[in-house]
Amino acid sequence: MRNFTEAEFRGWYPYLHPLLKERLDDYRDERGDSVMISPVDGALGRRLDPNNPAYSQDRDNRIRKGHAAPKPPPPKPAAGKKE
């Protein structure tokens, strides 16, 4: 991938479908570094969940959907302090 590191996928990288990788790269191309992979459990990969098959490793062992989210803004400096 050109815009993400494997570490951002918390162990799920080897299971990502190639089209999902391409779409995530395109999304970060559009939005810049303000996009992150959602840190919520299950937002990227789940083990064979029949209720959410696109988020699960399917028969070919690939995940076809994932959640990307905006990164939170950096904290504002405390009042009266200069950086």
PDB file of N, CA, C and O in Angstrom:
ATOM      1  N   MET A   1       0.851  -1.179   0.000  1.00  0.00           N
ATOM      2  CA  MET A   1       0.000   0.000   0.000  1.00  0.00           C
ATOM      3  C   MET A   1       0.893   1.238   0.000  1.00  0.00           C
ATOM      4  O   MET A   1       1.985   1.228   0.568  1.00  0.00           O
ATOM      5  N   ARG A   2       0.421   2.288  -0.635  1.00  0.00           N
ATOM      6  CA  ARG A   2       1.244   3.479  -0.766  1.00  0.00           C
ATOM      7  C   ARG A   2       0.977   4.500   0.347  1.00  0.00           C
ATOM      8  O   ARG A   2       1.813   5.375   0.576  1.00  0.00           O
ATOM      9  N   ASN A   3      -0.142   4.415   1.034  1.00  0.00           N
ATOM     10  CA  ASN A   3      -0.505   5.433   2.023  1.00  0.00           C
ATOM     11  C   ASN A   3      -0.684   4.920   3.443  1.00  0.00           C
ATOM     12  O   ASN A   3      -0.924   5.718   4.349  1.00  0.00           O
ATOM     13  N   PHE A   4      -0.578   3.642   3.663  1.00  0.00           N
ATOM     14  CA  PHE A   4      -0.772   3.059   4.992  1.00  0.00           C
ATOM     15  C   PHE A   4       0.392   2.131   5.310  1.00  0.00           C
ATOM     16  O   PHE A   4       1.053   1.618   4.407  1.00  0.00           O
ATOM     17  N   THR A   5       0.635   1.922   6.586  1.00  0.00           N
ATOM     18  CA  THR A   5       1.601   0.913   7.010  1.00  0.00           C
ATOM     19  C   THR A   5       0.837  -0.316   7.471  1.00  0.00           C
ATOM     20  O   THR A   5      -0.330  -0.219   7.852  1.00  0.00           O
ATOM     21  N   GLU A   6       1.482  -1.460   7.438  1.00  0.00           N
ATOM     22  CA  GLU A   6       0.833  -2.688   7.893  1.00  0.00           C
ATOM     23  C   GLU A   6       0.389  -2.569   9.344  1.00  0.00           C
ATOM     24  O   GLU A   6      -0.652  -3.113   9.713  1.00  0.00           O
ATOM     25  N   ALA A   7       1.151  -1.871  10.168  1.00  0.00           N
ATOM     26  CA  ALA A   7       0.831  -1.735  11.594  1.00  0.00           C
ATOM     27  C   ALA A   7      -0.524  -1.066  11.827  1.00  0.00           C
ATOM     28  O   ALA A   7      -1.170  -1.327  12.842  1.00  0.00           O
ATOM     29  N   GLU A   8      -0.960  -0.214  10.909  1.00  0.00           N
ATOM     30  CA  GLU A   8      -2.244   0.474  11.077  1.00  0.00           C
ATOM     31  C   GLU A   8      -3.427  -0.500  11.050  1.00  0.00           C
ATOM     32  O   GLU A   8      -4.530  -0.141  11.460  1.00  0.00           O
ATOM     33  N   PHE A   9      -3.207  -1.710  10.575  1.00  0.00           N
ATOM     34  CA  PHE A   9      -4.300  -2.685  10.433  1.00  0.00           C
ATOM     35  C   PHE A   9      -4.336  -3.711  11.561  1.00  0.00           C
ATOM     36  O   PHE A   9      -5.126  -4.654  11.522  1.00  0.00           O
ATOM     37  N   ARG A  10      -3.480  -3.527  12.564  1.00  0.00           N
ATOM     38  CA  ARG A  10      -3.505  -4.338  13.791  1.00  0.00           C
ATOM     39  C   ARG A  10      -3.633  -5.840  13.533  1.00  0.00           C
ATOM     40  O   ARG A  10      -4.490  -6.510  14.109  1.00  0.00           O
ATOM     41  N   GLY A  11      -2.774  -6.351  12.663  1.00  0.00           N
ATOM     42  CA  GLY A  11      -2.741  -7.784  12.405  1.00  0.00           C
ATOM     43  C   GLY A  11      -3.631  -8.277  11.284  1.00  0.00           C
ATOM     44  O   GLY A  11      -3.530  -9.440  10.893  1.00  0.00           O
ATOM     45  N   TRP A  12      -4.490  -7.441  10.759  1.00  0.00           N
ATOM     46  CA  TRP A  12      -5.421  -7.861   9.705  1.00  0.00           C
ATOM     47  C   TRP A  12      -4.874  -7.633   8.302  1.00  0.00           C
ATOM     48  O   TRP A  12      -5.491  -8.075   7.333  1.00  0.00           O
ATOM     49  N   TYR A  13      -3.743  -6.960   8.162  1.00  0.00           N
ATOM     50  CA  TYR A  13      -3.229  -6.610   6.846  1.00  0.00           C
ATOM     51  C   TYR A  13      -3.145  -7.791   5.879  1.00  0.00           C
ATOM     52  O   TYR A  13      -3.564  -7.650   4.730  1.00  0.00           O
ATOM     53  N   PRO A  14      -2.620  -8.953   6.293  1.00  0.00           N
ATOM     54  CA  PRO A  14      -2.498 -10.060   5.332  1.00  0.00           C
ATOM     55  C   PRO A  14      -3.837 -10.556   4.785  1.00  0.00           C
ATOM     56  O   PRO A  14      -3.873 -11.240   3.762  1.00  0.00           O
ATOM     57  N   TYR A  15      -4.929 -10.217   5.456  1.00  0.00           N
ATOM     58  CA  TYR A  15      -6.252 -10.714   5.062  1.00  0.00           C
ATOM     59  C   TYR A  15      -7.067  -9.708   4.250  1.00  0.00           C
ATOM     60  O   TYR A  15      -8.168 -10.027   3.801  1.00  0.00           O
ATOM     61  N   LEU A  16      -6.541  -8.499   4.056  1.00  0.00           N
ATOM     62  CA  LEU A  16      -7.293  -7.482   3.319  1.00  0.00           C
ATOM     63  C   LEU A  16      -7.378  -7.849   1.842  1.00  0.00           C
ATOM     64  O   LEU A  16      -6.383  -8.230   1.225  1.00  0.00           O
ATOM     65  N   HIS A  17      -8.559  -7.731   1.296  1.00  0.00           N
ATOM     66  CA  HIS A  17      -8.765  -7.959  -0.127  1.00  0.00           C
ATOM     67  C   HIS A  17      -8.009  -6.870  -0.893  1.00  0.00           C
ATOM     68  O   HIS A  17      -7.997  -5.719  -0.455  1.00  0.00           O
ATOM     69  N   PRO A  18      -7.383  -7.201  -2.019  1.00  0.00           N
ATOM     70  CA  PRO A  18      -6.633  -6.190  -2.789  1.00  0.00           C
ATOM     71  C   PRO A  18      -7.470  -4.964  -3.160  1.00  0.00           C
ATOM     72  O   PRO A  18      -6.947  -3.850  -3.166  1.00  0.00           O
ATOM     73  N   LEU A  19      -8.747  -5.142  -3.465  1.00  0.00           N
ATOM     74  CA  LEU A  19      -9.593  -4.006  -3.815  1.00  0.00           C
ATOM     75  C   LEU A  19      -9.817  -3.095  -2.601  1.00  0.00           C
ATOM     76  O   LEU A  19      -9.889  -1.876  -2.755  1.00  0.00           O
ATOM     77  N   LEU A  20      -9.927  -3.666  -1.406  1.00  0.00           N
ATOM     78  CA  LEU A  20     -10.067  -2.846  -0.199  1.00  0.00           C
ATOM     79  C   LEU A  20      -8.797  -2.017   0.011  1.00  0.00           C
ATOM     80  O   LEU A  20      -8.880  -0.837   0.353  1.00  0.00           O
ATOM     81  N   LYS A  21      -7.640  -2.616  -0.190  1.00  0.00           N
ATOM     82  CA  LYS A  21      -6.383  -1.872  -0.060  1.00  0.00           C
ATOM     83  C   LYS A  21      -6.346  -0.697  -1.038  1.00  0.00           C
ATOM     84  O   LYS A  21      -5.952   0.413  -0.679  1.00  0.00           O
ATOM     85  N   GLU A  22      -6.758  -0.959  -2.266  1.00  0.00           N
ATOM     86  CA  GLU A  22      -6.763   0.087  -3.288  1.00  0.00           C
ATOM     87  C   GLU A  22      -7.713   1.216  -2.918  1.00  0.00           C
ATOM     88  O   GLU A  22      -7.370   2.390  -3.053  1.00  0.00           O
ATOM     89  N   ARG A  23      -8.900   0.865  -2.453  1.00  0.00           N
ATOM     90  CA  ARG A  23      -9.896   1.896  -2.095  1.00  0.00           C
ATOM     91  C   ARG A  23      -9.447   2.714  -0.888  1.00  0.00           C
ATOM     92  O   ARG A  23      -9.657   3.927  -0.849  1.00  0.00           O
ATOM     93  N   LEU A  24      -8.828   2.056   0.102  1.00  0.00           N
ATOM     94  CA  LEU A  24      -8.336   2.802   1.257  1.00  0.00           C
ATOM     95  C   LEU A  24      -7.218   3.755   0.848  1.00  0.00           C
ATOM     96  O   LEU A  24      -7.181   4.897   1.307  1.00  0.00           O
ATOM     97  N   ASP A  25      -6.310   3.300  -0.005  1.00  0.00           N
ATOM     98  CA  ASP A  25      -5.259   4.187  -0.502  1.00  0.00           C
ATOM     99  C   ASP A  25      -5.856   5.380  -1.246  1.00  0.00           C
ATOM    100  O   ASP A  25      -5.418   6.515  -1.056  1.00  0.00           O
ATOM    101  N   ASP A  26      -6.844   5.128  -2.085  1.00  0.00           N
ATOM    102  CA  ASP A  26      -7.499   6.213  -2.826  1.00  0.00           C
ATOM    103  C   ASP A  26      -8.170   7.201  -1.871  1.00  0.00           C
ATOM    104  O   ASP A  26      -8.117   8.414  -2.073  1.00  0.00           O
ATOM    105  N   TYR A  27      -8.800   6.662  -0.831  1.00  0.00           N
ATOM    106  CA  TYR A  27      -9.481   7.530   0.144  1.00  0.00           C
ATOM    107  C   TYR A  27      -8.469   8.419   0.856  1.00  0.00           C
ATOM    108  O   TYR A  27      -8.729   9.606   1.057  1.00  0.00           O
ATOM    109  N   ARG A  28      -7.318   7.864   1.240  1.00  0.00           N
ATOM    110  CA  ARG A  28      -6.307   8.688   1.897  1.00  0.00           C
ATOM    111  C   ARG A  28      -5.690   9.663   0.898  1.00  0.00           C
ATOM    112  O   ARG A  28      -5.279  10.755   1.290  1.00  0.00           O
ATOM    113  N   ASP A  29      -5.613   9.296  -0.381  1.00  0.00           N
ATOM    114  CA  ASP A  29      -5.160  10.253  -1.400  1.00  0.00           C
ATOM    115  C   ASP A  29      -6.069  11.472  -1.418  1.00  0.00           C
ATOM    116  O   ASP A  29      -5.601  12.607  -1.503  1.00  0.00           O
ATOM    117  N   GLU A  30      -7.371  11.228  -1.337  1.00  0.00           N
ATOM    118  CA  GLU A  30      -8.361  12.310  -1.358  1.00  0.00           C
ATOM    119  C   GLU A  30      -8.331  13.153  -0.098  1.00  0.00           C
ATOM    120  O   GLU A  30      -8.362  14.382  -0.163  1.00  0.00           O
ATOM    121  N   ARG A  31      -8.272  12.487   1.057  1.00  0.00           N
ATOM    122  CA  ARG A  31      -8.448  13.165   2.339  1.00  0.00           C
ATOM    123  C   ARG A  31      -7.151  13.496   3.064  1.00  0.00           C
ATOM    124  O   ARG A  31      -7.161  14.229   4.052  1.00  0.00           O
ATOM    125  N   GLY A  32      -6.055  12.970   2.587  1.00  0.00           N
ATOM    126  CA  GLY A  32      -4.780  13.228   3.236  1.00  0.00           C
ATOM    127  C   GLY A  32      -4.604  12.398   4.498  1.00  0.00           C
ATOM    128  O   GLY A  32      -5.320  11.423   4.725  1.00  0.00           O
ATOM    129  N   ASP A  33      -3.656  12.796   5.299  1.00  0.00           N
ATOM    130  CA  ASP A  33      -3.308  12.046   6.499  1.00  0.00           C
ATOM    131  C   ASP A  33      -4.361  12.180   7.595  1.00  0.00           C
ATOM    132  O   ASP A  33      -4.172  11.660   8.694  1.00  0.00           O
ATOM    133  N   SER A  34      -5.456  12.864   7.316  1.00  0.00           N
ATOM    134  CA  SER A  34      -6.502  13.031   8.332  1.00  0.00           C
ATOM    135  C   SER A  34      -7.358  11.782   8.477  1.00  0.00           C
ATOM    136  O   SER A  34      -8.297  11.771   9.273  1.00  0.00           O
ATOM    137  N   VAL A  35      -7.054  10.726   7.721  1.00  0.00           N
ATOM    138  CA  VAL A  35      -7.824   9.485   7.747  1.00  0.00           C
ATOM    139  C   VAL A  35      -7.049   8.410   8.506  1.00  0.00           C
ATOM    140  O   VAL A  35      -5.846   8.246   8.306  1.00  0.00           O
ATOM    141  N   MET A  36      -7.741   7.685   9.371  1.00  0.00           N
ATOM    142  CA  MET A  36      -7.118   6.563  10.077  1.00  0.00           C
ATOM    143  C   MET A  36      -8.052   5.368  10.018  1.00  0.00           C
ATOM    144  O   MET A  36      -9.249   5.518   9.773  1.00  0.00           O
ATOM    145  N   ILE A  37      -7.508   4.188  10.240  1.00  0.00           N
ATOM    146  CA  ILE A  37      -8.335   2.996  10.357  1.00  0.00           C
ATOM    147  C   ILE A  37      -8.979   3.040  11.727  1.00  0.00           C
ATOM    148  O   ILE A  37      -8.296   3.272  12.724  1.00  0.00           O
ATOM    149  N   SER A  38     -10.269   2.824  11.790  1.00  0.00           N
ATOM    150  CA  SER A  38     -10.981   2.902  13.060  1.00  0.00           C
ATOM    151  C   SER A  38     -10.364   1.959  14.086  1.00  0.00           C
ATOM    152  O   SER A  38     -10.092   0.799  13.776  1.00  0.00           O
ATOM    153  N   PRO A  39     -10.139   2.453  15.318  1.00  0.00           N
ATOM    154  CA  PRO A  39      -9.565   1.605  16.358  1.00  0.00           C
ATOM    155  C   PRO A  39     -10.585   0.703  17.052  1.00  0.00           C
ATOM    156  O   PRO A  39     -10.205  -0.094  17.910  1.00  0.00           O
ATOM    157  N   VAL A  40     -11.857   0.806  16.709  1.00  0.00           N
ATOM    158  CA  VAL A  40     -12.914   0.022  17.361  1.00  0.00           C
ATOM    159  C   VAL A  40     -12.759  -1.455  17.000  1.00  0.00           C
ATOM    160  O   VAL A  40     -12.573  -1.792  15.831  1.00  0.00           O
ATOM    161  N   ASP A  41     -12.836  -2.337  18.003  1.00  0.00           N
ATOM    162  CA  ASP A  41     -12.770  -3.772  17.743  1.00  0.00           C
ATOM    163  C   ASP A  41     -13.860  -4.177  16.756  1.00  0.00           C
ATOM    164  O   ASP A  41     -15.019  -3.794  16.913  1.00  0.00           O
ATOM    165  N   GLY A  42     -13.496  -4.936  15.762  1.00  0.00           N
ATOM    166  CA  GLY A  42     -14.456  -5.399  14.766  1.00  0.00           C
ATOM    167  C   GLY A  42     -14.667  -4.442  13.612  1.00  0.00           C
ATOM    168  O   GLY A  42     -15.369  -4.777  12.659  1.00  0.00           O
ATOM    169  N   ALA A  43     -14.078  -3.260  13.673  1.00  0.00           N
ATOM    170  CA  ALA A  43     -14.262  -2.289  12.594  1.00  0.00           C
ATOM    171  C   ALA A  43     -13.509  -2.692  11.341  1.00  0.00           C
ATOM    172  O   ALA A  43     -13.819  -2.219  10.248  1.00  0.00           O
ATOM    173  N   LEU A  44     -12.534  -3.550  11.490  1.00  0.00           N
ATOM    174  CA  LEU A  44     -11.761  -3.962  10.333  1.00  0.00           C
ATOM    175  C   LEU A  44     -11.920  -5.441  10.035  1.00  0.00           C
ATOM    176  O   LEU A  44     -12.242  -5.802   8.903  1.00  0.00           O
ATOM    177  N   GLY A  45     -11.712  -6.274  10.980  1.00  0.00           N
ATOM    178  CA  GLY A  45     -11.787  -7.700  10.716  1.00  0.00           C
ATOM    179  C   GLY A  45     -12.486  -8.445  11.827  1.00  0.00           C
ATOM    180  O   GLY A  45     -12.393  -8.073  12.998  1.00  0.00           O
ATOM    181  N   ARG A  46     -13.178  -9.487  11.457  1.00  0.00           N
ATOM    182  CA  ARG A  46     -13.862 -10.367  12.397  1.00  0.00           C
ATOM    183  C   ARG A  46     -13.668 -11.787  11.923  1.00  0.00           C
ATOM    184  O   ARG A  46     -13.495 -12.020  10.727  1.00  0.00           O
ATOM    185  N   ARG A  47     -13.693 -12.705  12.800  1.00  0.00           N
ATOM    186  CA  ARG A  47     -13.529 -14.113  12.443  1.00  0.00           C
ATOM    187  C   ARG A  47     -14.872 -14.714  12.021  1.00  0.00           C
ATOM    188  O   ARG A  47     -15.730 -14.972  12.865  1.00  0.00           O
ATOM    189  N   LEU A  48     -15.052 -14.932  10.741  1.00  0.00           N
ATOM    190  CA  LEU A  48     -16.210 -15.616  10.164  1.00  0.00           C
ATOM    191  C   LEU A  48     -17.522 -15.332  10.877  1.00  0.00           C
ATOM    192  O   LEU A  48     -18.106 -16.216  11.504  1.00  0.00           O
ATOM    193  N   ASP A  49     -17.974 -14.102  10.775  1.00  0.00           N
ATOM    194  CA  ASP A  49     -19.234 -13.658  11.374  1.00  0.00           C
ATOM    195  C   ASP A  49     -20.319 -13.716  10.306  1.00  0.00           C
ATOM    196  O   ASP A  49     -20.320 -12.892   9.392  1.00  0.00           O
ATOM    197  N   PRO A  50     -21.250 -14.676  10.402  1.00  0.00           N
ATOM    198  CA  PRO A  50     -22.274 -14.802   9.357  1.00  0.00           C
ATOM    199  C   PRO A  50     -23.207 -13.596   9.272  1.00  0.00           C
ATOM    200  O   PRO A  50     -23.862 -13.398   8.249  1.00  0.00           O
ATOM    201  N   ASN A  51     -23.278 -12.788  10.328  1.00  0.00           N
ATOM    202  CA  ASN A  51     -24.125 -11.597  10.310  1.00  0.00           C
ATOM    203  C   ASN A  51     -23.464 -10.415   9.594  1.00  0.00           C
ATOM    204  O   ASN A  51     -24.149  -9.486   9.166  1.00  0.00           O
ATOM    205  N   ASN A  52     -22.155 -10.449   9.467  1.00  0.00           N
ATOM    206  CA  ASN A  52     -21.408  -9.372   8.814  1.00  0.00           C
ATOM    207  C   ASN A  52     -20.335  -9.972   7.920  1.00  0.00           C
ATOM    208  O   ASN A  52     -19.148  -9.798   8.193  1.00  0.00           O
ATOM    209  N   PRO A  53     -20.718 -10.670   6.868  1.00  0.00           N
ATOM    210  CA  PRO A  53     -19.727 -11.416   6.090  1.00  0.00           C
ATOM    211  C   PRO A  53     -18.673 -10.553   5.404  1.00  0.00           C
ATOM    212  O   PRO A  53     -17.551 -11.018   5.204  1.00  0.00           O
ATOM    213  N   ALA A  54     -18.991  -9.324   5.041  1.00  0.00           N
ATOM    214  CA  ALA A  54     -18.000  -8.492   4.339  1.00  0.00           C
ATOM    215  C   ALA A  54     -16.855  -8.080   5.260  1.00  0.00           C
ATOM    216  O   ALA A  54     -15.739  -7.839   4.799  1.00  0.00           O
ATOM    217  N   TYR A  55     -17.132  -8.000   6.563  1.00  0.00           N
ATOM    218  CA  TYR A  55     -16.095  -7.622   7.521  1.00  0.00           C
ATOM    219  C   TYR A  55     -15.337  -8.843   8.022  1.00  0.00           C
ATOM    220  O   TYR A  55     -14.320  -8.713   8.704  1.00  0.00           O
ATOM    221  N   SER A  56     -15.825 -10.012   7.687  1.00  0.00           N
ATOM    222  CA  SER A  56     -15.228 -11.255   8.159  1.00  0.00           C
ATOM    223  C   SER A  56     -14.264 -11.809   7.126  1.00  0.00           C
ATOM    224  O   SER A  56     -14.329 -11.476   5.943  1.00  0.00           O
ATOM    225  N   GLN A  57     -13.377 -12.653   7.598  1.00  0.00           N
ATOM    226  CA  GLN A  57     -12.568 -13.407   6.663  1.00  0.00           C
ATOM    227  C   GLN A  57     -13.526 -14.361   5.962  1.00  0.00           C
ATOM    228  O   GLN A  57     -14.149 -15.203   6.610  1.00  0.00           O
ATOM    229  N   ASP A  58     -13.646 -14.238   4.673  1.00  0.00           N
ATOM    230  CA  ASP A  58     -14.607 -15.064   3.950  1.00  0.00           C
ATOM    231  C   ASP A  58     -13.943 -16.334   3.446  1.00  0.00           C
ATOM    232  O   ASP A  58     -12.852 -16.690   3.890  1.00  0.00           O
ATOM    233  N   ARG A  59     -14.595 -17.008   2.530  1.00  0.00           N
ATOM    234  CA  ARG A  59     -14.098 -18.299   2.062  1.00  0.00           C
ATOM    235  C   ARG A  59     -12.702 -18.218   1.458  1.00  0.00           C
ATOM    236  O   ARG A  59     -11.934 -19.175   1.560  1.00  0.00           O
ATOM    237  N   ASP A  60     -12.359 -17.102   0.836  1.00  0.00           N
ATOM    238  CA  ASP A  60     -11.005 -16.988   0.287  1.00  0.00           C
ATOM    239  C   ASP A  60     -10.062 -16.289   1.264  1.00  0.00           C
ATOM    240  O   ASP A  60      -8.970 -15.861   0.891  1.00  0.00           O
ATOM    241  N   ASN A  61     -10.500 -16.181   2.520  1.00  0.00           N
ATOM    242  CA  ASN A  61      -9.681 -15.652   3.612  1.00  0.00           C
ATOM    243  C   ASN A  61      -9.380 -14.164   3.449  1.00  0.00           C
ATOM    244  O   ASN A  61      -8.323 -13.703   3.879  1.00  0.00           O
ATOM    245  N   ARG A  62     -10.289 -13.406   2.835  1.00  0.00           N
ATOM    246  CA  ARG A  62     -10.084 -11.973   2.604  1.00  0.00           C
ATOM    247  C   ARG A  62     -11.165 -11.151   3.292  1.00  0.00           C
ATOM    248  O   ARG A  62     -12.324 -11.559   3.372  1.00  0.00           O
ATOM    249  N   ILE A  63     -10.763  -9.988   3.784  1.00  0.00           N
ATOM    250  CA  ILE A  63     -11.698  -9.019   4.344  1.00  0.00           C
ATOM    251  C   ILE A  63     -11.996  -8.006   3.253  1.00  0.00           C
ATOM    252  O   ILE A  63     -11.080  -7.464   2.633  1.00  0.00           O
ATOM    253  N   ARG A  64     -13.284  -7.749   3.017  1.00  0.00           N
ATOM    254  CA  ARG A  64     -13.690  -6.883   1.910  1.00  0.00           C
ATOM    255  C   ARG A  64     -14.168  -5.497   2.339  1.00  0.00           C
ATOM    256  O   ARG A  64     -14.357  -4.631   1.485  1.00  0.00           O
ATOM    257  N   LYS A  65     -14.368  -5.263   3.638  1.00  0.00           N
ATOM    258  CA  LYS A  65     -14.807  -3.949   4.123  1.00  0.00           C
ATOM    259  C   LYS A  65     -14.062  -3.600   5.397  1.00  0.00           C
ATOM    260  O   LYS A  65     -13.605  -4.475   6.132  1.00  0.00           O
ATOM    261  N   GLY A  66     -13.952  -2.313   5.640  1.00  0.00           N
ATOM    262  CA  GLY A  66     -13.345  -1.826   6.864  1.00  0.00           C
ATOM    263  C   GLY A  66     -13.795  -0.398   7.107  1.00  0.00           C
ATOM    264  O   GLY A  66     -14.288   0.270   6.199  1.00  0.00           O
ATOM    265  N   HIS A  67     -13.625   0.060   8.319  1.00  0.00           N
ATOM    266  CA  HIS A  67     -14.017   1.424   8.663  1.00  0.00           C
ATOM    267  C   HIS A  67     -12.792   2.320   8.749  1.00  0.00           C
ATOM    268  O   HIS A  67     -11.829   2.014   9.451  1.00  0.00           O
ATOM    269  N   ALA A  68     -12.843   3.416   8.033  1.00  0.00           N
ATOM    270  CA  ALA A  68     -11.845   4.472   8.169  1.00  0.00           C
ATOM    271  C   ALA A  68     -12.551   5.636   8.848  1.00  0.00           C
ATOM    272  O   ALA A  68     -13.752   5.835   8.668  1.00  0.00           O
ATOM    273  N   ALA A  69     -11.808   6.391   9.617  1.00  0.00           N
ATOM    274  CA  ALA A  69     -12.405   7.485  10.381  1.00  0.00           C
ATOM    275  C   ALA A  69     -11.482   8.701  10.331  1.00  0.00           C
ATOM    276  O   ALA A  69     -10.280   8.570  10.098  1.00  0.00           O
ATOM    277  N   PRO A  70     -12.059   9.892  10.554  1.00  0.00           N
ATOM    278  CA  PRO A  70     -11.190  11.062  10.638  1.00  0.00           C
ATOM    279  C   PRO A  70     -10.338  10.973  11.898  1.00  0.00           C
ATOM    280  O   PRO A  70     -10.799  10.505  12.940  1.00  0.00           O
ATOM    281  N   LYS A  71      -9.097  11.424  11.793  1.00  0.00           N
ATOM    282  CA  LYS A  71      -8.258  11.493  12.984  1.00  0.00           C
ATOM    283  C   LYS A  71      -8.753  12.637  13.851  1.00  0.00           C
ATOM    284  O   LYS A  71      -9.181  13.667  13.331  1.00  0.00           O
ATOM    285  N   PRO A  72      -8.700  12.469  15.169  1.00  0.00           N
ATOM    286  CA  PRO A  72      -9.103  13.593  16.029  1.00  0.00           C
ATOM    287  C   PRO A  72      -8.118  14.745  15.873  1.00  0.00           C
ATOM    288  O   PRO A  72      -6.935  14.519  15.618  1.00  0.00           O
ATOM    289  N   PRO A  73      -8.594  15.969  16.024  1.00  0.00           N
ATOM    290  CA  PRO A  73      -7.679  17.109  15.900  1.00  0.00           C
ATOM    291  C   PRO A  73      -6.681  17.101  17.051  1.00  0.00           C
ATOM    292  O   PRO A  73      -6.963  16.542  18.111  1.00  0.00           O
ATOM    293  N   PRO A  74      -5.520  17.713  16.855  1.00  0.00           N
ATOM    294  CA  PRO A  74      -4.552  17.780  17.955  1.00  0.00           C
ATOM    295  C   PRO A  74      -5.114  18.611  19.100  1.00  0.00           C
ATOM    296  O   PRO A  74      -5.924  19.509  18.869  1.00  0.00           O
ATOM    297  N   PRO A  75      -4.697  18.327  20.331  1.00  0.00           N
ATOM    298  CA  PRO A  75      -5.211  19.113  21.458  1.00  0.00           C
ATOM    299  C   PRO A  75      -4.796  20.578  21.359  1.00  0.00           C
ATOM    300  O   PRO A  75      -3.716  20.909  20.869  1.00  0.00           O
ATOM    301  N   LYS A  76      -5.668  21.424  21.828  1.00  0.00           N
ATOM    302  CA  LYS A  76      -5.361  22.863  21.836  1.00  0.00           C
ATOM    303  C   LYS A  76      -4.474  23.163  23.033  1.00  0.00           C
ATOM    304  O   LYS A  76      -4.622  22.548  24.090  1.00  0.00           O
ATOM    305  N   PRO A  77      -3.548  24.110  22.871  1.00  0.00           N
ATOM    306  CA  PRO A  77      -2.703  24.458  24.021  1.00  0.00           C
ATOM    307  C   PRO A  77      -3.548  25.068  25.140  1.00  0.00           C
ATOM    308  O   PRO A  77      -4.560  25.723  24.890  1.00  0.00           O
ATOM    309  N   ALA A  78      -3.116  24.841  26.353  1.00  0.00           N
ATOM    310  CA  ALA A  78      -3.837  25.404  27.509  1.00  0.00           C
ATOM    311  C   ALA A  78      -3.823  26.927  27.416  1.00  0.00           C
ATOM    312  O   ALA A  78      -2.884  27.528  26.892  1.00  0.00           O
ATOM    313  N   ALA A  79      -4.873  27.526  27.931  1.00  0.00           N
ATOM    314  CA  ALA A  79      -4.991  28.997  27.899  1.00  0.00           C
ATOM    315  C   ALA A  79      -3.797  29.620  28.588  1.00  0.00           C
ATOM    316  O   ALA A  79      -3.394  29.184  29.666  1.00  0.00           O
ATOM    317  N   GLY A  80      -3.238  30.629  27.972  1.00  0.00           N
ATOM    318  CA  GLY A  80      -2.126  31.367  28.559  1.00  0.00           C
ATOM    319  C   GLY A  80      -0.762  30.761  28.279  1.00  0.00           C
ATOM    320  O   GLY A  80       0.255  31.377  28.596  1.00  0.00           O
ATOM    321  N   LYS A  81      -0.712  29.576  27.698  1.00  0.00           N
ATOM    322  CA  LYS A  81       0.571  28.943  27.387  1.00  0.00           C
ATOM    323  C   LYS A  81       0.852  29.091  25.907  1.00  0.00           C
ATOM    324  O   LYS A  81      -0.045  28.965  25.074  1.00  0.00           O
ATOM    325  N   LYS A  82       2.095  29.358  25.592  1.00  0.00           N
ATOM    326  CA  LYS A  82       2.507  29.448  24.194  1.00  0.00           C
ATOM    327  C   LYS A  82       3.401  28.281  23.882  1.00  0.00           C
ATOM    328  O   LYS A  82       4.191  27.845  24.719  1.00  0.00           O
ATOM    329  N   GLU A  83       3.274  27.768  22.659  1.00  0.00           N
ATOM    330  CA  GLU A  83       4.107  26.631  22.250  1.00  0.00           C
ATOM    331  C   GLU A  83       5.321  27.108  21.493  1.00  0.00           C
ATOM    332  O   GLU A  83       6.141  26.295  21.067  1.00  0.00           O
TER     333      GLU A  83
END
